[in-house]
């Protein structure tokens, strides 16, 4: 399943232009060098996974070992300092990532998605993302992976606020249209009822720390759509946000090198705080089962049903043509890095139209992250269960909407779900530090949800090609379909 290795002319001249026999040391050296050059990315990916697993395992072992010393809360706080730095780095980068990726993706979608093709794309991605979130919520509510916790803590903001369902929905709408975009980046507001009796209670606006992700997303979406409609006038601004996105992604790639160290201390500190260490194993085990069950149901039931109902074709034959892309997505945990292989599978294995795949796939990589949206919904409700927080219908709706919307900002980067997960937690008042409960297994779950993202994007191409087969012009030359001709925000 590895991609074919292409040797340069120098390699061919060095290896085959010589008169050395095939089993000579020179020929063997050339063969080894060619293999290393051709598969360097895969080898580095495997090395990165090995480093992650080693350091996380070291953090678990260190946490278990230090439990015998009965460390105080202050000492545990000092121990978790490297992990605290990681969380601050991620929180610092998440807003530039969300803003730049959403604005550029919306602007690109506005230019590319006209007519029936654009309508089908938007409808498919919106429906599948929403179905993924609903699948995740159903799985976590039925399985209840957080019910095993005996380490229940109080809600993060102290006293539970007094609100009813109507006020909760009004708060949702109120936060969608913030009065100050700068304040929305670090504070959100809600109505709290105060008064002596029920009849005399009056709603008062309360401001709390936390990113108003709904307001930020709505403003970024509107900003991107308007920029997309301005064509050449908006080019300097789009270039700025495109450059900001690339810079942010590079900074995140640098931070990812430090993340195994921070994760190790976060996991170790969480083990030190637990009274019953066996409880964590049951919690994480049930959480992982819940996430994987939801992803498998969405990938093997929901998406195939959508494909077969619309196209009347065998969905599993279509999925078989994507096997190389899916395995690459699982190995790299990045849909952006997998994009060239995905396009190659769609065009060569499944005979999808070139101009459709090269318009839809870059846009889909930024706009639809079904697996990430499902994971974020499950994780938020799981963390609420662990903390003993009862979520009402309005809060579940907020989680659904926020997970669906914020997944757009994940940008297909490795561990992008952790970045947007911070925003989902803060949208319902849960502490971002609770990510340490699930972060130790994120390197594995990230690979499952990335494969689900790639599968959903690819099936979308098949669905849209079937629905818009009359609008699609099959006689598209290679030059016309070249990705350089498209304005890919990534």
Secondary structure as the mmCIF struct_conf table of DSSP 4:
data_model
#
loop_
_struct_conf.conf_type_id
_struct_conf.id
_struct_conf.beg_label_comp_id
_struct_conf.beg_label_asym_id
_struct_conf.beg_label_seq_id
_struct_conf.end_label_comp_id
_struct_conf.end_label_asym_id
_struct_conf.end_label_seq_id
HELX_LH_PP_P HELX_LH_PP_P1 UNK A 2 UNK A 5
HELX_RH_AL_P HELX_RH_AL_P1 UNK A 9 UNK A 16
BEND BEND1 UNK A 17 UNK A 18
TURN_TY1_P TURN_TY1_P1 UNK A 22 UNK A 23
BEND BEND2 UNK A 24 UNK A 24
HELX_RH_AL_P HELX_RH_AL_P2 UNK A 25 UNK A 38
TURN_TY1_P TURN_TY1_P2 UNK A 39 UNK A 39
HELX_RH_AL_P HELX_RH_AL_P3 UNK A 40 UNK A 66
HELX_RH_3T_P HELX_RH_3T_P1 UNK A 67 UNK A 69
HELX_RH_AL_P HELX_RH_AL_P4 UNK A 73 UNK A 79
TURN_TY1_P TURN_TY1_P3 UNK A 80 UNK A 80
HELX_RH_AL_P HELX_RH_AL_P5 UNK A 81 UNK A 112
HELX_RH_AL_P HELX_RH_AL_P6 UNK A 115 UNK A 143
HELX_RH_3T_P HELX_RH_3T_P2 UNK A 145 UNK A 148
BEND BEND3 UNK A 150 UNK A 150
TURN_TY1_P TURN_TY1_P4 UNK A 156 UNK A 157
BEND BEND4 UNK A 158 UNK A 159
HELX_LH_PP_P HELX_LH_PP_P2 UNK A 160 UNK A 161
HELX_RH_AL_P HELX_RH_AL_P7 UNK A 165 UNK A 176
BEND BEND5 UNK A 177 UNK A 177
BEND BEND6 UNK A 179 UNK A 179
HELX_RH_AL_P HELX_RH_AL_P8 UNK A 181 UNK A 184
TURN_TY1_P TURN_TY1_P5 UNK A 185 UNK A 186
STRN STRN1 UNK A 187 UNK A 194
BEND BEND7 UNK A 195 UNK A 197
TURN_TY1_P TURN_TY1_P6 UNK A 198 UNK A 200
STRN STRN2 UNK A 202 UNK A 209
BEND BEND8 UNK A 210 UNK A 210
HELX_RH_AL_P HELX_RH_AL_P9 UNK A 213 UNK A 229
TURN_TY1_P TURN_TY1_P7 UNK A 230 UNK A 230
HELX_RH_3T_P HELX_RH_3T_P3 UNK A 231 UNK A 234
HELX_RH_AL_P HELX_RH_AL_P10 UNK A 235 UNK A 273
BEND BEND9 UNK A 275 UNK A 275
HELX_RH_AL_P HELX_RH_AL_P11 UNK A 277 UNK A 297
HELX_RH_PI_P HELX_RH_PI_P1 UNK A 298 UNK A 302
HELX_RH_AL_P HELX_RH_AL_P12 UNK A 303 UNK A 311
BEND BEND10 UNK A 313 UNK A 313
HELX_RH_AL_P HELX_RH_AL_P13 UNK A 315 UNK A 320
TURN_TY1_P TURN_TY1_P8 UNK A 321 UNK A 322
HELX_RH_AL_P HELX_RH_AL_P14 UNK A 323 UNK A 332
HELX_RH_AL_P HELX_RH_AL_P15 UNK A 335 UNK A 344
HELX_RH_PI_P HELX_RH_PI_P2 UNK A 345 UNK A 349
BEND BEND11 UNK A 350 UNK A 350
HELX_RH_AL_P HELX_RH_AL_P16 UNK A 354 UNK A 367
HELX_RH_AL_P HELX_RH_AL_P17 UNK A 370 UNK A 386
TURN_TY1_P TURN_TY1_P9 UNK A 387 UNK A 388
HELX_LH_PP_P HELX_LH_PP_P3 UNK A 389 UNK A 391
HELX_RH_AL_P HELX_RH_AL_P18 UNK A 393 UNK A 406
HELX_RH_3T_P HELX_RH_3T_P4 UNK A 407 UNK A 410
TURN_TY1_P TURN_TY1_P10 UNK A 411 UNK A 412
TURN_TY1_P TURN_TY1_P11 UNK A 414 UNK A 415
HELX_RH_AL_P HELX_RH_AL_P19 UNK A 416 UNK A 427
TURN_TY1_P TURN_TY1_P12 UNK A 428 UNK A 429
HELX_RH_3T_P HELX_RH_3T_P5 UNK A 432 UNK A 437
TURN_TY1_P TURN_TY1_P13 UNK A 438 UNK A 438
HELX_RH_3T_P HELX_RH_3T_P6 UNK A 439 UNK A 441
HELX_RH_AL_P HELX_RH_AL_P20 UNK A 442 UNK A 467
TURN_TY1_P TURN_TY1_P14 UNK A 468 UNK A 471
BEND BEND12 UNK A 472 UNK A 472
BEND BEND13 UNK A 474 UNK A 474
TURN_TY1_P TURN_TY1_P15 UNK A 478 UNK A 481
HELX_RH_3T_P HELX_RH_3T_P7 UNK A 483 UNK A 485
BEND BEND14 UNK A 486 UNK A 486
#
